[in-house]
Amino acid sequence: MNEAELRRLAESIRGTVAGLRRAGLREILRAEPRPAAPPAHQPGKPGRSQAALAAETEHPSAERFSTETGTSPVEQEEKAERLLAVRNELGDCRRCRLHETRTHLVFGEGDPAARLVFVGEGPGADEDRQGRPFVGRAGRLLDKMIQSIGLERGQVYICNVVKCRPPGNRTPAPEEIEPCSPFLTKQLEVIQPKVICTLGACATQTLLQTRKFISELRSGVRLWRGIPVVPTYHPAYLLRNPAKKADVWKDLLRVLQILEG
Ligand code: URA
């Protein structure tokens, strides 16, 4: 496993643990496999996760925890594995010209079973340097937005429409969005959040397949494959237009209502 894969794995474990803590995790049980436990993977048979094996072999008195998502730790780990498979499929992506200028591909991070996913436009300079989404100034504002609805960053999932930085932070071009957006679709299909919050016009228009303005779209809740989408302004836009914070707060309340509904 290389450094980037290890970092992604660590991030997914952090998300998993955050989910378990929310569910009241008091201790992590180390399952002792029984001597006759079957191997994790037999040639010709589909591989089974270590967590699935551990669940089968754990001590009978072991307590089981489920997260507030209603997702069991085994399901949560399966989602993490499926997300890793999507990441591996993306590989050292050269599907569009953005690969020529990127430092790191920024896949996304957070709880693989998150009930809330934020979708941004594309990595900026800080994200390109670190290989993580929303870690610059706009990211710090996004963190505050997340906290304002009583959540922590590790409890949600954060990703972008395009995974590589458009030079000069320009809006991604259609020929860059087109090969990348299937991976966003796959991420959302794995996570199956209760609500998606799109940040800005690019994410909103890409997900909802529309050219309408964000000011028009943010007044209501739309659906993406049956999942409610709450469009709001991009945090970078909010930094330039702080007067729009009241509107974003209304949008976040709508997100909260859906989460609690
Ligand atoms: N802006 C985005 O749209 N995404 C990031 O990850 C950072 C800034």
Residues whose N, C-alpha, C, O or C-beta is under 5 A from the ligand:
A	BS01	URA	G120 E121 G122 P123 G124 E127 P133 F134 A138 N160
